[in-house]
Amino acid sequence: MPSAGTAQSLTDRAAAEQKVALLLESERWPLGARDRWVAERQEELLQRAREAPFWAERIPSGAALGDLPLLEREELRNELDRMRTSGDHLVMTQRTSGSTGRPVVSEVGAEALGYASAARLRQFTWFGLGPHEHPQASIVPVSAAGDPLLSRLCDDPPRFGLNYFALTPENVAAAHRELIESGGVRVIGANSSMYDHWVDAYAASGADARELGVELAVMGSEMTLPATRRRVADAFGCSTGEMYGAHEIPGIAAECAHGSLHVNEEVVSLEVLRGDGSPAADGELGEVVVTSLHNVELPLLRYRLGDAACFVRGECGCGRTLRRLDIDVGHLEEMVLRPDGSLMHPRMFRSLYEDHFGARLRAFHTVQAEPLGFVSYLDLDGPLTEEQVAAAERALCEYVGAAVTLELAVDPERARGGLPSGKLRSFTRLV
């Protein structure tokens, strides 16, 4: 059986620095050079994967990664023991939030964690920060009984965890003083919706979040509203950047200062597939399928994350050759069902509400309760008029291409209703 471990004990500083150096070089490699490097990693991974009984049965001799069938969550749930390669490995055990069904347990080894950490540190450099020497504070959505808001997770450089369930004005004020006494923080991180709670608590605390010296707020794990970005940038006086990953496969993609979400191609092999399994064209919505290139302890090959996304055409103004991804959509089962049976992006609601409510909108949760009927709960600063409801319904009819009904209600609690972890769900389809 593998040994339990933490991200801290599994990530060696010197090895991480070497990986960061590699990633900073490879992010501007010509596509052919990166393709060859990735192909070598894929072949090495397939060889190691054959040590596991599950994969020995699944990988024919001479097979390439793209020849393998897709890996389902249920298979990981049921076949975890048979997926491990030989040897006694030090791994970090991860458990998903359960946003797409029952939670899934997985394991991530030292090399995979090291590359994911290096990709995160590389993102810091994209915003003008050095990769290593930055005190950080992150919201940790796991509550321990009796814990205060702030816990010191490590000392080099200082890193703090903030208990999401203890975010009160009084606690934030006390934590603010402690962080200032420790020298402040340069990087903060949280699920996107949790930032709204953090900013609200700061506003009520009387403390000035800008005194912390934050330069970058990393967000993600769910749909990020432009209004949330603006609130965070204003409250902390910093830049904002998204990142995309999963408990099973961390470090999938990161946003640069030019606003592109770049795939960390040295960390993962990412595919966007049509329903028939063929590759989707750039700009075409498809299903995200990911392979962790370095998790030899528990190989996850062509793993279906359940997310919908598309590759973005063209090059980024930052000059990096890493592929660009649009992942604003969420899970496949969270997509809107149209009358003709096709699915479409729920991001249309974000555009619709932004057009009608602008910065007044803090969060929303829209439910498709019937094929032609929607209800949306809003966390809205200010009143909701009948004219706004009617205009939003007309706009939704144009988006969907059919006569639909839309009920709007100001209900902050239900607007933020989601998972026990605090992760926000902005759309739910019940049909």
NUPA-893212 format. One record per residue (C-alpha): x, y negated, z negated; residue in three letters. Coordinates in nm, 3 decimals, decimal comma, m for minus. Layout:
N
X; Y; Z; ALA
...
This chain:
431
0,000; 0,000; 0,000; MET
0,125; m0,352; 0,071; PRO
0,233; m0,575; m0,211; SER
0,032; m0,883; m0,299; ALA
0,202; m1,217; m0,244; GLY
0,144; m1,590; m0,219; THR
0,219; m1,828; 0,064; ALA
0,481; m1,993; m0,158; GLN
0,677; m1,672; m0,224; SER
0,645; m1,550; 0,133; LEU
0,779; m1,863; 0,303; THR
1,155; m1,907; 0,290; ASP
1,263; m2,273; 0,318; ARG
1,569; m2,211; 0,537; ALA
1,376; m1,979; 0,768; ALA
1,095; m2,234; 0,790; ALA
1,341; m2,505; 0,891; GLU
1,475; m2,280; 1,168; GLN
1,121; m2,221; 1,292; LYS
1,039; m2,590; 1,288; VAL
1,352; m2,659; 1,494; ALA
1,245; m2,393; 1,746; LEU
0,893; m2,532; 1,769; LEU
1,014; m2,888; 1,818; LEU
1,226; m2,767; 2,108; GLU
0,972; m2,533; 2,263; SER
0,682; m2,779; 2,260; GLU
0,837; m2,942; 2,568; ARG
0,951; m2,626; 2,745; TRP
0,831; m2,576; 3,102; PRO
0,529; m2,347; 3,105; LEU
0,725; m2,064; 3,269; GLY
0,986; m2,065; 2,994; ALA
0,724; m2,048; 2,720; ARG
0,531; m1,778; 2,904; ASP
0,843; m1,561; 2,914; ARG
0,916; m1,620; 2,545; TRP
0,556; m1,535; 2,452; VAL
0,559; m1,223; 2,672; ALA
0,864; m1,097; 2,483; GLU
0,691; m1,157; 2,149; ARG
0,382; m0,975; 2,274; GLN
0,582; m0,669; 2,377; GLU
0,762; m0,660; 2,042; GLU
0,427; m0,688; 1,865; LEU
0,275; m0,402; 2,065; LEU
0,568; m0,179; 1,977; GLN
0,527; m0,250; 1,607; ARG
0,149; m0,217; 1,624; ALA
0,183; 0,144; 1,746; ARG
0,311; 0,230; 1,397; GLU
m0,046; 0,187; 1,269; ALA
m0,287; 0,478; 1,325; PRO
m0,562; 0,246; 1,449; PHE
m0,341; 0,084; 1,712; TRP
m0,162; 0,404; 1,811; ALA
m0,498; 0,530; 1,933; GLU
m0,582; 0,199; 2,101; ARG
m0,262; 0,107; 2,290; ILE
m0,188; 0,338; 2,587; PRO
0,169; 0,381; 2,703; SER
0,270; 0,092; 2,928; GLY
m0,030; m0,121; 2,830; ALA
0,000; m0,498; 2,816; ALA
m0,180; m0,712; 2,561; LEU
m0,448; m0,816; 2,809; GLY
m0,533; m0,450; 2,878; ASP
m0,657; m0,391; 2,523; LEU
m1,024; m0,409; 2,424; PRO
m1,132; m0,699; 2,206; LEU
m1,104; m0,651; 1,832; LEU
m1,428; m0,700; 1,639; GLU
m1,462; m0,838; 1,287; ARG
m1,647; m0,524; 1,184; GLU
m1,349; m0,315; 1,294; GLU
m1,117; m0,520; 1,076; LEU
m1,363; m0,484; 0,790; ARG
m1,385; m0,106; 0,826; ASN
m1,037; m0,011; 0,951; GLU
m0,808; m0,234; 0,745; LEU
m0,610; 0,056; 0,596; ASP
m0,550; 0,217; 0,937; ARG
m0,442; m0,113; 1,094; MET
m0,141; m0,161; 0,869; ARG
0,197; m0,072; 1,013; THR
0,438; 0,156; 0,830; SER
0,638; 0,042; 0,528; GLY
0,571; m0,143; 0,205; ASP
0,514; m0,505; 0,305; HIS
0,481; m0,826; 0,110; LEU
0,169; m0,997; 0,238; VAL
m0,079; m1,265; 0,143; MET
m0,434; m1,134; 0,118; THR
m0,692; m1,363; 0,276; GLN
m1,070; m1,359; 0,245; ARG
m1,292; m1,547; 0,490; THR
m1,564; m1,783; 0,370; SER
m1,839; m1,565; 0,514; GLY
m1,968; m1,837; 0,747; SER
m2,036; m1,583; 1,023; THR
m2,166; m1,302; 0,806; GLY
m2,013; m1,092; 0,530; ARG
m1,662; m1,200; 0,423; PRO
m1,366; m1,027; 0,586; VAL
m1,044; m0,936; 0,405; VAL
m0,717; m0,956; 0,598; SER
m0,344; m0,975; 0,527; GLU
m0,079; m1,211; 0,663; VAL
0,291; m1,129; 0,643; GLY
0,593; m1,350; 0,583; ALA
0,689; m1,410; 0,945; GLU
0,336; m1,506; 1,048; ALA
0,301; m1,736; 0,748; LEU
0,638; m1,889; 0,825; GLY
0,538; m1,975; 1,181; TYR
0,200; m2,111; 1,071; ALA
0,375; m2,326; 0,811; SER
0,626; m2,445; 1,070; ALA
0,342; m2,543; 1,304; ALA
0,182; m2,743; 1,024; ARG
0,513; m2,916; 0,950; LEU
0,563; m2,984; 1,320; ARG
0,230; m3,166; 1,326; GLN
0,368; m3,403; 1,064; PHE
0,641; m3,504; 1,308; THR
0,377; m3,581; 1,571; TRP
0,259; m3,862; 1,344; PHE
0,606; m3,997; 1,273; GLY
0,669; m3,805; 0,951; LEU
0,972; m3,586; 0,889; GLY
0,878; m3,220; 0,858; PRO
0,971; m3,141; 0,498; HIS
1,008; m3,411; 0,234; GLU
0,647; m3,518; 0,186; HIS
0,446; m3,488; m0,136; PRO
0,104; m3,350; m0,048; GLN
m0,241; m3,328; m0,203; ALA
m0,504; m3,088; m0,071; SER
m0,859; m3,016; m0,178; ILE
m0,883; m2,654; m0,288; VAL
m1,244; m2,531; m0,261; PRO
m1,201; m2,264; m0,528; VAL
m1,311; m2,340; m0,879; SER
m1,149; m2,191; m1,188; ALA
m1,350; m2,224; m1,506; ALA
m1,230; m2,515; m1,715; GLY
m0,979; m2,643; m1,459; ASP
m0,936; m3,020; m1,430; PRO
m0,946; m3,189; m1,093; LEU
m0,571; m3,189; m1,032; LEU
m0,322; m2,900; m1,046; SER
0,047; m2,911; m0,952; ARG
0,109; m2,626; m0,709; LEU
0,483; m2,669; m0,652; CYS
0,767; m2,916; m0,711; ASP
0,979; m2,920; m0,393; ASP
0,838; m3,134; m0,247; PRO
0,556; m3,201; m0,494; PRO
0,225; m3,052; m0,387; ARG
m0,106; m3,089; m0,566; PHE
m0,437; m2,909; m0,538; GLY
m0,765; m3,085; m0,613; LEU
m1,059; m2,879; m0,731; ASN
m1,346; m2,956; m0,494; TYR
m1,604; m2,876; m0,760; PHE
m1,452; m3,129; m1,002; ALA
m1,466; m3,430; m0,768; LEU
m1,622; m3,692; m0,993; THR
m1,537; m4,063; m1,014; PRO
m1,389; m4,017; m1,362; GLU
m1,174; m3,722; m1,257; ASN
m1,059; m3,895; m0,940; VAL
m0,952; m4,202; m1,138; ALA
m0,749; m3,988; m1,378; ALA
m0,595; m3,785; m1,094; ALA
m0,512; m4,106; m0,910; HIS
m0,309; m4,230; m1,204; ARG
m0,124; m3,899; m1,229; GLU
m0,045; m3,897; m0,858; LEU
0,083; m4,254; m0,871; ILE
0,306; m4,166; m1,167; GLU
0,443; m3,873; m0,966; SER
0,538; m4,100; m0,676; GLY
0,220; m4,082; m0,469; GLY
0,151; m3,854; m0,173; VAL
0,218; m3,890; 0,198; ARG
m0,006; m3,615; 0,337; VAL
m0,354; m3,509; 0,229; ILE
m0,566; m3,221; 0,354; GLY
m0,921; m3,089; 0,322; ALA
m1,215; m2,946; 0,513; ASN
m1,368; m3,232; 0,708; SER
m1,691; m3,263; 0,508; SER
m1,503; m3,255; 0,177; MET
m1,337; m3,583; 0,267; TYR
m1,673; m3,757; 0,244; ASP
m1,710; m3,640; m0,116; HIS
m1,354; m3,748; m0,189; TRP
m1,406; m4,095; m0,041; VAL
m1,737; m4,134; m0,226; ASP
m1,572; m4,039; m0,555; ALA
m1,291; m4,288; m0,491; TYR
m1,539; m4,564; m0,411; ALA
m1,719; m4,507; m0,740; ALA
m1,399; m4,464; m0,943; SER
m1,269; m4,818; m0,907; GLY
m0,930; m4,686; m0,791; ALA
m0,772; m4,792; m0,461; ASP
m0,685; m4,481; m0,257; ALA
m0,441; m4,685; m0,047; ARG
m0,209; m4,708; m0,348; GLU
m0,122; m4,339; m0,298; LEU
0,082; m4,421; 0,013; GLY
m0,092; m4,163; 0,233; VAL
0,028; m4,165; 0,595; GLU
m0,161; m3,865; 0,738; LEU
m0,492; m3,697; 0,652; ALA
m0,518; m3,348; 0,801; VAL
m0,874; m3,223; 0,846; MET
m1,062; m2,945; 1,017; GLY
m1,231; m2,610; 0,951; SER
m1,563; m2,752; 1,075; GLU
m1,704; m3,021; 1,303; MET
m1,546; m3,357; 1,220; THR
m1,768; m3,660; 1,265; LEU
m1,603; m3,976; 1,399; PRO
m1,763; m4,159; 1,105; ALA
m1,573; m3,931; 0,864; THR
m1,246; m4,010; 1,039; ARG
m1,316; m4,381; 1,010; ARG
m1,407; m4,356; 0,641; ARG
m1,090; m4,160; 0,561; VAL
m0,870; m4,395; 0,763; ALA
m1,023; m4,697; 0,590; ASP
m1,019; m4,552; 0,238; ALA
m0,664; m4,413; 0,243; PHE
m0,515; m4,647; 0,505; GLY
m0,375; m4,359; 0,710; CYS
m0,386; m4,173; 1,041; SER
m0,606; m3,864; 1,078; THR
m0,529; m3,540; 1,259; GLY
m0,726; m3,218; 1,299; GLU
m0,597; m2,865; 1,276; MET
m0,760; m2,537; 1,379; TYR
m0,699; m2,201; 1,223; GLY
m0,865; m1,906; 1,053; ALA
m0,807; m1,715; 0,731; HIS
m0,714; m1,411; 0,936; GLU
m0,491; m1,604; 1,178; ILE
m0,361; m1,938; 1,045; PRO
m0,195; m2,213; 1,248; GLY
m0,383; m2,177; 1,577; ILE
m0,382; m2,539; 1,698; ALA
m0,301; m2,891; 1,579; ALA
m0,389; m3,243; 1,694; GLU
m0,123; m3,488; 1,806; CYS
m0,125; m3,866; 1,766; ALA
m0,269; m3,898; 2,119; HIS
m0,583; m3,710; 2,013; GLY
m0,516; m3,375; 2,186; SER
m0,565; m3,048; 2,001; LEU
m0,260; m2,847; 2,112; HIS
m0,250; m2,468; 2,088; VAL
0,050; m2,351; 1,884; ASN
0,152; m2,113; 2,160; GLU
0,463; m1,998; 1,973; GLU
0,238; m1,881; 1,686; VAL
m0,061; m1,729; 1,864; VAL
m0,169; m1,604; 2,201; SER
m0,507; m1,765; 2,263; LEU
m0,760; m1,673; 2,531; GLU
m1,092; m1,833; 2,623; VAL
m1,314; m1,570; 2,783; LEU
m1,644; m1,562; 2,968; ARG
m1,918; m1,324; 2,866; GLY
m1,788; m1,063; 3,112; ASP
m1,440; m1,075; 2,958; GLY
m1,274; m1,269; 3,240; SER
m1,070; m1,583; 3,162; PRO
m1,272; m1,904; 3,158; ALA
m1,149; m2,187; 3,377; ALA
m1,016; m2,506; 3,224; ASP
m1,312; m2,710; 3,108; GLY
m1,542; m2,405; 3,101; GLU
m1,692; m2,303; 2,768; LEU
m1,603; m1,954; 2,651; GLY
m1,529; m1,735; 2,351; GLU
m1,205; m1,778; 2,157; VAL
m0,994; m1,460; 2,134; VAL
m0,666; m1,483; 1,942; VAL
m0,360; m1,265; 1,883; THR
m0,124; m1,344; 1,595; SER
0,219; m1,306; 1,756; LEU
0,412; m1,252; 1,433; HIS
0,186; m1,065; 1,190; ASN
0,353; m0,727; 1,230; VAL
0,228; m0,607; 0,891; GLU
m0,136; m0,617; 1,003; LEU
m0,147; m0,671; 1,381; PRO
m0,460; m0,847; 1,498; LEU
m0,461; m0,807; 1,876; LEU
m0,722; m0,990; 2,084; ARG
m0,929; m1,070; 1,778; TYR
m1,273; m1,224; 1,833; ARG
m1,303; m1,525; 1,604; LEU
m1,662; m1,594; 1,704; GLY
m1,577; m1,953; 1,805; ASP
m1,664; m2,126; 2,129; ALA
m1,415; m2,359; 2,301; ALA
m1,261; m2,457; 2,631; CYS
m0,916; m2,541; 2,756; PHE
m0,874; m2,905; 2,851; VAL
m0,753; m2,996; 3,199; ARG
m0,452; m3,217; 3,258; GLY
m0,148; m3,318; 3,058; GLU
m0,140; m3,503; 2,729; CYS
0,009; m3,850; 2,705; GLY
0,241; m3,724; 2,431; CYS
0,438; m3,528; 2,693; GLY
0,412; m3,189; 2,518; ARG
0,343; m2,893; 2,744; THR
0,142; m2,698; 2,487; LEU
m0,207; m2,620; 2,618; ARG
m0,490; m2,839; 2,499; ARG
m0,808; m2,704; 2,345; LEU
m1,154; m2,845; 2,277; ASP
m1,285; m2,658; 1,973; ILE
m1,554; m2,902; 1,853; ASP
m1,829; m2,652; 1,913; VAL
m1,821; m2,413; 1,620; GLY
m1,932; m2,052; 1,617; HIS
m2,116; m1,890; 1,907; LEU
m2,416; m1,814; 1,689; GLU
m2,433; m2,182; 1,594; GLU
m2,495; m2,291; 1,952; MET
m2,823; m2,426; 2,083; VAL
m3,055; m2,189; 2,271; LEU
m3,204; m2,353; 2,579; ARG
m3,541; m2,252; 2,725; PRO
m3,370; m2,066; 3,013; ASP
m3,180; m1,849; 2,763; GLY
m2,843; m2,019; 2,808; SER
m2,640; m2,165; 2,524; LEU
m2,504; m2,517; 2,498; MET
m2,275; m2,717; 2,272; HIS
m2,428; m2,839; 1,945; PRO
m2,190; m3,134; 1,969; ARG
m2,467; m3,309; 2,159; MET
m2,626; m3,377; 1,820; PHE
m2,314; m3,555; 1,705; ARG
m2,321; m3,775; 2,017; SER
m2,694; m3,830; 1,984; LEU
m2,682; m3,933; 1,619; TYR
m2,369; m4,142; 1,669; GLU
m2,548; m4,332; 1,947; ASP
m2,852; m4,400; 1,729; HIS
m2,702; m4,442; 1,382; PHE
m2,333; m4,515; 1,432; GLY
m2,123; m4,547; 1,116; ALA
m2,437; m4,523; 0,900; ARG
m2,437; m4,144; 0,951; LEU
m2,223; m3,950; 0,702; ARG
m2,340; m3,593; 0,769; ALA
m2,621; m3,398; 0,930; PHE
m2,759; m3,047; 0,947; HIS
m2,982; m2,966; 1,243; THR
m3,189; m2,649; 1,251; VAL
m3,340; m2,492; 1,563; GLN
m3,637; m2,331; 1,391; ALA
m3,829; m2,257; 1,713; GLU
m3,727; m2,228; 2,079; PRO
m3,852; m2,582; 2,142; LEU
m3,850; m2,720; 1,790; GLY
m3,568; m2,883; 1,592; PHE
m3,548; m3,042; 1,249; VAL
m3,251; m3,244; 1,131; SER
m3,155; m3,355; 0,780; TYR
m2,942; m3,670; 0,766; LEU
m2,712; m3,826; 0,511; ASP
m2,781; m4,177; 0,631; LEU
m2,686; m4,514; 0,486; ASP
m3,008; m4,710; 0,529; GLY
m3,367; m4,646; 0,638; PRO
m3,494; m4,427; 0,920; LEU
m3,758; m4,586; 1,145; THR
m4,024; m4,423; 1,361; GLU
m3,869; m4,590; 1,665; GLU
m3,533; m4,424; 1,592; GLN
m3,701; m4,085; 1,554; VAL
m3,884; m4,123; 1,884; ALA
m3,572; m4,241; 2,066; ALA
m3,366; m3,953; 1,929; ALA
m3,633; m3,703; 2,036; GLU
m3,638; m3,845; 2,390; ARG
m3,258; m3,821; 2,409; ALA
m3,268; m3,459; 2,287; LEU
m3,520; m3,370; 2,559; CYS
m3,278; m3,507; 2,816; GLU
m2,988; m3,307; 2,667; TYR
m3,182; m2,979; 2,657; VAL
m3,361; m3,032; 2,986; GLY
m3,705; m2,954; 2,843; ALA
m3,978; m3,101; 2,628; ALA
m3,873; m3,032; 2,268; VAL
m3,969; m3,173; 1,932; THR
m3,725; m3,323; 1,682; LEU
m3,811; m3,402; 1,321; GLU
m3,566; m3,626; 1,134; LEU
m3,550; m3,663; 0,758; ALA
m3,309; m3,846; 0,529; VAL
m3,201; m3,570; 0,291; ASP
m2,831; m3,592; 0,192; PRO
m2,836; m3,267; m0,003; GLU
m2,969; m3,060; 0,286; ARG
m2,756; m3,258; 0,533; ALA
m2,454; m3,117; 0,352; ARG
m2,610; m2,779; 0,283; GLY
m2,376; m2,503; 0,388; GLY
m2,165; m2,242; 0,218; LEU
m2,072; m2,181; m0,145; PRO
m1,717; m2,289; m0,060; SER
m1,845; m2,637; 0,023; GLY
m1,777; m2,595; 0,395; LYS
m2,028; m2,790; 0,599; LEU
m2,254; m2,637; 0,862; ARG
m2,393; m2,894; 1,099; SER
m2,617; m2,666; 1,308; PHE
m2,813; m2,349; 1,240; THR
m3,008; m2,150; 1,499; ARG
m3,293; m1,940; 1,362; LEU
m3,419; m1,816; 1,700; VAL
